[in-house]
């Protein structure tokens, strides 16, 4: 049965790093943050170690002036 065993209990699985990218437009910044936080919360509830990192791809420019 899928989901009967907690994810991340296998030593080989827990050492693998996975990356999830959440992208979107400038207007949907709230949606991206809520989506990433909710997904991180769900993965943490499944027993995985989650680290979130936010990246603003603006090079030395205030995003409000663009």
DSSP file (Angstrom, degrees, kcal/mol; ACC not computed):
  #  RESIDUE AA STRUCTURE BP1 BP2  ACC     N-H-->O    O-->H-N    N-H-->O    O-->H-N    TCO  KAPPA ALPHA  PHI   PSI    X-CA   Y-CA   Z-CA
    1    1 A X    >         0   0    0      0, 0.0     3,-1.4     0, 0.0     4,-0.3   0.000 360.0 360.0 360.0 129.8    0.0    0.0    0.0
    2    2 A X  T 3   +     0   0    0      1,-0.2     0, 0.0     2,-0.1     0, 0.0  -0.526 360.0  19.8 -72.4 133.1    1.4    3.4   -0.9
    3    3 A X  T 3  S+     0   0    0     -2,-0.2    -1,-0.2     2,-0.2     4,-0.1   0.437  88.0 111.0  90.4  -0.2    1.9    5.7    2.0
    4    4 A X  S <  S+     0   0    0     -3,-1.4     2,-0.4     2,-0.1    -2,-0.1   0.774  73.2  57.0 -77.9 -23.7    1.8    3.0    4.7
    5    5 A X  S    S-     0   0    0     -4,-0.3    -2,-0.2     1,-0.0    -1,-0.1  -0.906  98.1-108.9-107.1 132.1    5.5    3.5    5.5
    6    6 A X    >   -     0   0    0     -2,-0.4     3,-1.1     1,-0.1     2,-0.1  -0.318  37.5-113.2 -59.3 137.7    6.7    6.9    6.6
    7    7 A X  T 3  S+     0   0    0     39,-0.5    -1,-0.1     1,-0.2     0, 0.0  -0.462  96.7  30.0 -71.1 140.8    8.8    8.6    3.9
    8    8 A X  T 3  S+     0   0    0     -2,-0.1    -1,-0.2    40,-0.1     6,-0.1   0.511  81.2 112.2  91.7   4.9   12.5    9.2    4.7
    9    9 A X    <   +     0   0    0     -3,-1.1     2,-0.3     4,-0.1    -2,-0.1   0.770  56.0  86.4 -82.3 -24.3   12.9    6.1    7.0
   10   10 A X  S  > S-     0   0    0      1,-0.1     4,-2.2     2,-0.0     5,-0.2  -0.606  77.8-139.4 -75.6 131.7   15.2    4.4    4.6
   11   11 A X  H  > S+     0   0    0     -2,-0.3     4,-0.9     1,-0.2    -1,-0.1   0.865 102.1  51.7 -61.5 -37.1   18.9    5.5    5.2
   12   12 A X  H  4 S+     0   0    0      1,-0.2     4,-0.3     2,-0.2     3,-0.3   0.876 111.7  46.9 -68.6 -36.5   19.5    5.6    1.4
   13   13 A X  H >4 S+     0   0    0      1,-0.2     3,-1.2     2,-0.2    -2,-0.2   0.892 106.4  56.6 -71.6 -39.3   16.5    7.7    0.7
   14   14 A X  H 3< S+     0   0    0     -4,-2.2    -1,-0.2     1,-0.3    -2,-0.2   0.703 102.7  55.8 -70.6 -18.2   17.2   10.2    3.5
   15   15 A X  T 3< S+     0   0    0     -4,-0.9     2,-0.4    -3,-0.3    -1,-0.3   0.569  86.4  96.5 -89.8  -8.4   20.6   11.1    2.2
   16   16 A X    <   -     0   0    0     -3,-1.2     2,-0.5    -4,-0.3    -3,-0.0  -0.655  69.5-139.1 -83.9 135.1   19.4   12.1   -1.3
   17   17 A X        -     0   0    0     -2,-0.4     2,-0.4     2,-0.0    -2,-0.1  -0.804  18.9-170.8 -95.2 130.4   18.9   15.8   -1.9
   18   18 A X        -     0   0    0     -2,-0.5     2,-0.4     2,-0.0     0, 0.0  -0.921   7.5-151.8-117.9 146.2   15.8   16.8   -3.8
   19   19 A X        -     0   0    0     -2,-0.4     2,-0.4     2,-0.0    -2,-0.0  -0.959   7.4-170.1-120.5 136.6   15.0   20.3   -5.1
   20   20 A X        -     0   0    0     -2,-0.4     2,-0.5     2,-0.0    -2,-0.0  -0.993   8.9-159.3-125.0 123.8   11.6   21.8   -5.7
   21   21 A X        -     0   0    0     -2,-0.4     2,-0.6     2,-0.0    -2,-0.0  -0.891   3.9-164.9-106.0 130.0   11.3   25.1   -7.6
   22   22 A X        +     0   0    0     -2,-0.5     2,-0.3     2,-0.0    14,-0.0  -0.966  20.4 175.2-112.2 116.9    8.2   27.3   -7.2
   23   23 A X        +     0   0    0     -2,-0.6     2,-0.3     9,-0.0    -2,-0.0  -0.783  10.1 133.6-121.8 163.7    8.1   29.9   -9.9
   24   24 A X        -     0   0    0     -2,-0.3     5,-0.0     7,-0.0    -2,-0.0  -0.969  49.6 -61.5 175.3-179.0    5.7   32.6  -11.1
   25   25 A X        -     0   0    0     -2,-0.3     3,-0.2     1,-0.1     7,-0.2  -0.152  50.5-100.5 -79.2 176.9    5.3   36.2  -12.0
   26   26 A X  S >  S+     0   0    0      1,-0.2     3,-0.8     2,-0.1    -1,-0.1   0.851 119.5  55.5 -66.7 -36.3    6.0   39.3  -10.0
   27   27 A X  T 3  S+     0   0    0      1,-0.3     3,-0.5     2,-0.1     2,-0.2   0.830 101.0  58.6 -67.8 -32.5    2.3   39.8   -9.2
   28   28 A X  T 3>  +     0   0    0      1,-0.2     4,-2.0    -3,-0.2    -1,-0.3  -0.078  63.7 123.9 -92.8  36.3    1.9   36.4   -7.7
   29   29 A X  H <> S+     0   0    0     -3,-0.8     4,-1.9     1,-0.2    -1,-0.2   0.874  74.8  51.1 -65.6 -35.4    4.5   36.7   -5.0
   30   30 A X  H  > S+     0   0    0     -3,-0.5     4,-2.4     1,-0.2     5,-0.2   0.903 108.8  51.8 -66.9 -40.3    2.0   35.8   -2.2
   31   31 A X  H  > S+     0   0    0      1,-0.2     4,-2.2     2,-0.2    -2,-0.2   0.884 109.0  49.8 -63.8 -39.5    0.8   32.7   -4.1
   32   32 A X  H  X S+     0   0    0     -4,-2.0     4,-2.6     2,-0.2     5,-0.2   0.912 112.0  48.1 -66.2 -42.1    4.4   31.4   -4.5
   33   33 A X  H  X S+     0   0    0     -4,-1.9     4,-2.5     2,-0.2    -2,-0.2   0.917 113.6  46.1 -65.7 -43.7    5.1   31.9   -0.8
   34   34 A X  H  X S+     0   0    0     -4,-2.4     4,-2.4     2,-0.2     5,-0.2   0.893 113.8  49.6 -65.5 -39.6    1.9   30.2    0.3
   35   35 A X  H  X S+     0   0    0     -4,-2.2     4,-2.4    -5,-0.2    -2,-0.2   0.936 113.3  45.3 -64.7 -46.7    2.5   27.3   -2.1
   36   36 A X  H  X S+     0   0    0     -4,-2.6     4,-2.4     2,-0.2    -2,-0.2   0.904 114.7  48.2 -64.6 -41.7    6.1   26.8   -1.0
   37   37 A X  H  X S+     0   0    0     -4,-2.5     4,-2.2    -5,-0.2    -1,-0.2   0.906 113.1  47.6 -66.1 -41.6    5.2   27.0    2.7
   38   38 A X  H  X S+     0   0    0     -4,-2.4     4,-2.3     2,-0.2    -2,-0.2   0.912 113.0  48.1 -65.8 -42.6    2.3   24.6    2.4
   39   39 A X  H  X S+     0   0    0     -4,-2.4     4,-2.3     2,-0.2    -2,-0.2   0.906 111.8  50.1 -64.5 -41.8    4.3   22.1    0.4
   40   40 A X  H  X S+     0   0    0     -4,-2.4     4,-2.3     1,-0.2    -2,-0.2   0.889 110.0  51.0 -62.4 -39.3    7.1   22.3    2.9
   41   41 A X  H  X S+     0   0    0     -4,-2.2     4,-2.1     2,-0.2    -2,-0.2   0.904 110.4  48.8 -64.9 -41.9    4.7   21.7    5.8
   42   42 A X  H  X S+     0   0    0     -4,-2.3     4,-1.0     2,-0.2    -2,-0.2   0.908 112.5  47.5 -64.5 -42.1    3.2   18.7    4.0
   43   43 A X  H  <>S+     0   0    0     -4,-2.3     5,-2.1     1,-0.2     3,-0.3   0.879 111.0  51.5 -67.6 -37.1    6.7   17.2    3.4
   44   44 A X  H ><5S+     0   0    0     -4,-2.3     3,-1.7     1,-0.2    -1,-0.2   0.891 105.8  55.3 -64.8 -39.3    7.7   17.9    7.0
   45   45 A X  H 3<5S+     0   0    0     -4,-2.1    -1,-0.2     1,-0.3    -2,-0.2   0.777 103.3  56.7 -64.0 -25.7    4.6   16.1    8.2
   46   46 A X  T 3<5S-     0   0    0     -4,-1.0   -39,-0.5    -3,-0.3    -1,-0.3   0.439 127.3-100.0 -84.5  -0.4    5.7   13.1    6.1
   47   47 A X  T < 5S+     0   0    0     -3,-1.7     2,-0.2     1,-0.3    -3,-0.2   0.590  77.4 135.4  96.8  11.4    9.0   13.0    8.1
   48   48 A X      < -     0   0    0     -5,-2.1     2,-0.6     1,-0.0    -1,-0.3  -0.644  58.0-119.0 -93.1 151.5   11.3   14.8    5.6
   49   49 A X        -     0   0    0     -2,-0.2     2,-0.4   -35,-0.1    -5,-0.0  -0.803  36.0-166.7 -87.8 121.5   13.8   17.5    6.5
   50   50 A X        -     0   0    0     -2,-0.6     2,-0.4   -10,-0.1   -10,-0.0  -0.933  15.0-177.2-117.6 131.7   12.9   20.6    4.6
   51   51 A X        -     0   0    0     -2,-0.4     2,-0.4     2,-0.0    -2,-0.0  -0.995  14.0-155.3-124.7 124.0   15.0   23.8    4.1
   52   52 A X        -     0   0    0     -2,-0.4     2,-0.4     2,-0.0    -2,-0.0  -0.799  10.5-175.8-100.8 141.7   13.4   26.7    2.3
   53   53 A X        -     0   0    0     -2,-0.4     2,-0.4     2,-0.0    -2,-0.0  -0.992  13.1-148.8-136.8 128.8   15.4   29.3    0.4
   54   54 A X        -     0   0    0     -2,-0.4     2,-0.5     2,-0.0    -2,-0.0  -0.793  11.9-167.1 -97.8 137.2   14.0   32.4   -1.3
   55   55 A X        -     0   0    0     -2,-0.4     2,-0.6     2,-0.0    -2,-0.0  -0.985   9.9-167.7-127.6 122.2   15.7   33.8   -4.3
   56   56 A X        -     0   0    0     -2,-0.5     2,-1.2     2,-0.1    -2,-0.0  -0.940  15.0-151.3-105.0 112.0   15.0   37.2   -5.8
   57   57 A X        +     0   0    0     -2,-0.6     2,-0.5     2,-0.1    -1,-0.0  -0.059  54.1 122.7 -80.3  39.2   16.7   37.3   -9.2
   58   58 A X        -     0   0    0     -2,-1.2     2,-1.0     3,-0.1    -2,-0.1  -0.880  57.6-140.2 -99.7 128.3   17.2   41.0   -9.2
   59   59 A X  S    S-     0   0    0     -2,-0.5     3,-0.1     1,-0.2    -2,-0.1  -0.764  73.1 -41.0 -93.9 100.0   20.8   42.1   -9.7
   60   60 A X  S    S+     0   0    0     -2,-1.0     2,-0.4     1,-0.2    -1,-0.2   0.778 111.0 116.0  55.8  32.6   21.5   45.1   -7.3
   61   61 A X  S    S-     0   0    0     -3,-0.0     2,-0.4     5,-0.0    -1,-0.2  -0.993  71.7-117.5-131.4 137.9   18.1   46.7   -8.2
   62   62 A X    >   -     0   0    0     -2,-0.4     3,-1.6     1,-0.2     4,-0.4  -0.613  21.8-141.7 -70.6 123.6   15.2   47.3   -5.9
   63   63 A X  G >  S+     0   0    0     -2,-0.4     3,-0.7     1,-0.3    -1,-0.2   0.750  97.0  65.3 -63.0 -21.4   12.3   45.2   -7.2
   64   64 A X  G 3  S+     0   0    0      1,-0.2    -1,-0.3     2,-0.1    -2,-0.0   0.739 100.6  50.2 -70.9 -21.8    9.8   48.0   -6.4
   65   65 A X  G <         0   0    0     -3,-1.6    -1,-0.2     1,-0.2    -2,-0.2   0.468 360.0 360.0 -95.1  -2.4   11.4   50.4   -8.9
   66   66 A X    <         0   0    0     -3,-0.7    -1,-0.2    -4,-0.4    -2,-0.1   0.488 360.0 360.0 -80.1 360.0   11.4   47.9  -11.8
